[in-house]
Amino acid sequence: MGEKKDQRIPVMMSSEEVDAIDEWRRQHPDLPSRSEAIRRLVALGLKAKK
């Protein structure tokens, strides 16, 4: 995931959604930032859809 990140997409989330993202990211040894965690979760969701 080394491509240039040049698009900003503001997203509103509930505190429960943010808590779930934070819990997901804490399960990874590299502790991705929230932004990186969201990017990874979106990628997983897009792969699952195929």
Distance bins in CASP14 RR format, pairs under 12 A and 6 or more apart:
PFRMAT RR
TARGET T0000
AUTHOR 0000-0000-0000
RMODE 2
METHOD distances of the structure
MODEL  1
1 30 0 0 0 0 0 1 0 0 0 0 0
1 32 0 0 0 0 1 0 0 0 0 0 0
1 35 0 0 0 0 0 1 0 0 0 0 0
1 36 1 0 0 1 0 0 0 0 0 0 0
1 37 0 0 0 0 0 1 0 0 0 0 0
1 39 1 0 0 1 0 0 0 0 0 0 0
1 40 1 0 0 1 0 0 0 0 0 0 0
1 42 0 0 0 0 0 1 0 0 0 0 0
1 43 1 0 0 1 0 0 0 0 0 0 0
2 36 0 0 0 0 0 1 0 0 0 0 0
2 39 0 0 0 0 0 1 0 0 0 0 0
3 39 0 0 0 0 0 1 0 0 0 0 0
3 43 0 0 0 0 0 1 0 0 0 0 0
5 33 0 0 0 0 0 1 0 0 0 0 0
5 35 0 0 0 0 1 0 0 0 0 0 0
5 36 0 0 0 0 1 0 0 0 0 0 0
5 38 0 0 0 0 0 1 0 0 0 0 0
5 39 0 0 0 0 1 0 0 0 0 0 0
7 35 0 0 0 0 0 1 0 0 0 0 0
7 39 0 0 0 0 0 1 0 0 0 0 0
8 35 0 0 0 0 1 0 0 0 0 0 0
9 35 0 0 0 0 0 1 0 0 0 0 0
9 38 0 0 0 0 1 0 0 0 0 0 0
9 39 0 0 0 0 0 1 0 0 0 0 0
9 42 0 0 0 0 1 0 0 0 0 0 0
10 35 0 0 0 0 0 1 0 0 0 0 0
10 38 0 0 0 0 0 1 0 0 0 0 0
11 17 0 0 0 0 1 0 0 0 0 0 0
11 18 0 0 0 0 0 1 0 0 0 0 0
11 21 0 0 0 0 0 1 0 0 0 0 0
11 34 0 0 0 0 0 1 0 0 0 0 0
11 35 0 0 0 0 0 1 0 0 0 0 0
11 38 1 0 0 1 0 0 0 0 0 0 0
11 39 0 0 0 0 0 1 0 0 0 0 0
11 41 0 0 0 0 0 1 0 0 0 0 0
11 42 0 0 0 0 0 1 0 0 0 0 0
12 18 0 0 0 0 0 1 0 0 0 0 0
13 19 0 0 0 0 1 0 0 0 0 0 0
13 20 0 0 0 0 1 0 0 0 0 0 0
13 21 1 0 0 1 0 0 0 0 0 0 0
13 22 0 0 0 0 0 1 0 0 0 0 0
13 34 0 0 0 0 1 0 0 0 0 0 0
13 37 0 0 0 0 0 1 0 0 0 0 0
13 38 0 0 0 0 1 0 0 0 0 0 0
13 41 0 0 0 0 0 1 0 0 0 0 0
14 20 0 0 0 0 1 0 0 0 0 0 0
14 21 0 0 0 0 0 1 0 0 0 0 0
15 21 0 0 0 0 0 1 0 0 0 0 0
15 22 0 0 0 0 0 1 0 0 0 0 0
16 22 0 0 0 0 0 1 0 0 0 0 0
16 23 0 0 0 0 0 1 0 0 0 0 0
17 23 0 0 0 0 0 1 0 0 0 0 0
17 24 0 0 0 0 0 1 0 0 0 0 0
17 34 0 0 0 0 0 1 0 0 0 0 0
17 37 0 0 0 0 0 1 0 0 0 0 0
17 38 0 0 0 0 1 0 0 0 0 0 0
17 41 0 0 0 0 0 1 0 0 0 0 0
18 24 0 0 0 0 0 1 0 0 0 0 0
18 25 0 0 0 0 0 1 0 0 0 0 0
18 34 1 0 0 1 0 0 0 0 0 0 0
18 37 0 0 0 0 0 1 0 0 0 0 0
18 38 0 0 0 0 1 0 0 0 0 0 0
19 25 0 0 0 0 0 1 0 0 0 0 0
19 26 0 0 0 0 0 1 0 0 0 0 0
19 34 0 0 0 0 0 1 0 0 0 0 0
20 26 0 0 0 0 0 1 0 0 0 0 0
20 27 0 0 0 0 0 1 0 0 0 0 0
20 34 0 0 0 0 0 1 0 0 0 0 0
20 37 0 0 0 0 0 1 0 0 0 0 0
20 38 0 0 0 0 0 1 0 0 0 0 0
20 41 0 0 0 0 1 0 0 0 0 0 0
21 27 0 0 0 0 0 1 0 0 0 0 0
21 28 0 0 0 0 0 1 0 0 0 0 0
21 32 0 0 0 0 1 0 0 0 0 0 0
21 33 0 0 0 0 0 1 0 0 0 0 0
21 34 1 0 0 1 0 0 0 0 0 0 0
21 35 0 0 0 0 0 1 0 0 0 0 0
21 36 0 0 0 0 0 1 0 0 0 0 0
21 37 1 0 1 0 0 0 0 0 0 0 0
21 38 1 0 0 1 0 0 0 0 0 0 0
21 39 0 0 0 0 0 1 0 0 0 0 0
21 40 0 0 0 0 0 1 0 0 0 0 0
21 41 1 0 0 1 0 0 0 0 0 0 0
21 42 0 0 0 0 0 1 0 0 0 0 0
22 28 0 0 0 0 0 1 0 0 0 0 0
22 31 0 0 0 0 0 1 0 0 0 0 0
22 32 0 0 0 0 0 1 0 0 0 0 0
22 33 0 0 0 0 0 1 0 0 0 0 0
22 34 1 0 0 1 0 0 0 0 0 0 0
22 37 1 0 0 1 0 0 0 0 0 0 0
22 38 0 0 0 0 0 1 0 0 0 0 0
22 41 0 0 0 0 0 1 0 0 0 0 0
23 31 0 0 0 0 0 1 0 0 0 0 0
23 34 0 0 0 0 0 1 0 0 0 0 0
23 37 0 0 0 0 1 0 0 0 0 0 0
23 41 0 0 0 0 0 1 0 0 0 0 0
24 31 0 0 0 0 0 1 0 0 0 0 0
24 32 0 0 0 0 1 0 0 0 0 0 0
24 34 0 0 0 0 0 1 0 0 0 0 0
24 36 0 0 0 0 0 1 0 0 0 0 0
24 37 1 0 0 1 0 0 0 0 0 0 0
24 38 0 0 0 0 1 0 0 0 0 0 0
24 40 0 0 0 0 1 0 0 0 0 0 0
24 41 1 0 0 1 0 0 0 0 0 0 0
24 44 0 0 0 0 1 0 0 0 0 0 0
25 31 1 0 0 1 0 0 0 0 0 0 0
25 32 1 0 1 0 0 0 0 0 0 0 0
25 33 1 0 0 1 0 0 0 0 0 0 0
25 34 1 0 0 1 0 0 0 0 0 0 0
25 35 0 0 0 0 0 1 0 0 0 0 0
25 36 1 0 0 1 0 0 0 0 0 0 0
25 37 1 0 1 0 0 0 0 0 0 0 0
25 38 0 0 0 0 1 0 0 0 0 0 0
25 39 0 0 0 0 0 1 0 0 0 0 0
25 40 0 0 0 0 1 0 0 0 0 0 0
25 41 0 0 0 0 1 0 0 0 0 0 0
26 32 0 0 0 0 1 0 0 0 0 0 0
26 34 0 0 0 0 0 1 0 0 0 0 0
26 37 0 0 0 0 1 0 0 0 0 0 0
27 37 0 0 0 0 1 0 0 0 0 0 0
27 40 0 0 0 0 0 1 0 0 0 0 0
27 41 0 0 0 0 0 1 0 0 0 0 0
28 36 0 0 0 0 1 0 0 0 0 0 0
28 37 1 0 0 1 0 0 0 0 0 0 0
28 40 0 0 0 0 1 0 0 0 0 0 0
28 41 0 0 0 0 0 1 0 0 0 0 0
30 36 0 0 0 0 1 0 0 0 0 0 0
30 37 0 0 0 0 0 1 0 0 0 0 0
30 40 0 0 0 0 0 1 0 0 0 0 0
31 37 0 0 0 0 1 0 0 0 0 0 0
32 38 0 0 0 0 1 0 0 0 0 0 0
32 39 0 0 0 0 1 0 0 0 0 0 0
32 40 1 0 0 1 0 0 0 0 0 0 0
32 41 0 0 0 0 1 0 0 0 0 0 0
32 43 0 0 0 0 0 1 0 0 0 0 0
33 39 0 0 0 0 1 0 0 0 0 0 0
33 40 0 0 0 0 0 1 0 0 0 0 0
34 40 0 0 0 0 0 1 0 0 0 0 0
34 41 0 0 0 0 0 1 0 0 0 0 0
35 41 0 0 0 0 0 1 0 0 0 0 0
35 42 0 0 0 0 0 1 0 0 0 0 0
36 42 0 0 0 0 0 1 0 0 0 0 0
36 43 0 0 0 0 0 1 0 0 0 0 0
37 43 0 0 0 0 0 1 0 0 0 0 0
37 44 0 0 0 0 0 1 0 0 0 0 0
38 44 0 0 0 0 0 1 0 0 0 0 0
38 45 0 0 0 0 0 1 0 0 0 0 0
39 45 0 0 0 0 0 1 0 0 0 0 0
39 46 0 0 0 0 0 1 0 0 0 0 0
40 46 0 0 0 0 0 1 0 0 0 0 0
40 47 0 0 0 0 0 1 0 0 0 0 0
41 47 0 0 0 0 0 1 0 0 0 0 0
41 48 0 0 0 0 0 1 0 0 0 0 0
42 48 0 0 0 0 0 1 0 0 0 0 0
42 49 0 0 0 0 0 1 0 0 0 0 0
43 49 0 0 0 0 0 1 0 0 0 0 0
43 50 0 0 0 0 0 1 0 0 0 0 0
44 50 0 0 0 0 0 1 0 0 0 0 0
END
